[in-house]
C-alpha cells in the first residue's frame, strides 16, 4: 500500500499533538521556521546534511 507523504506527516503530526500536547505557539513557530528555512540559502546545505 502506498501512502502519500503529506498524509503520513499529517497523521504523525496529529498523533504528536494529541499525545505530547505542546503549546500551539511552539507548533506555529516550528512550522513557520521550517517553511522559512526551506526557502532560504541554507536549504541546499540542510538537504545535503540530511542525505
Protein Blocks (a to p, Z undefined) as FASTA:
>chain_A
ZZdfklmmmmmmmmmmmmnopafklmmmmmmmmmmmmmmmklmmmmmmmZZ
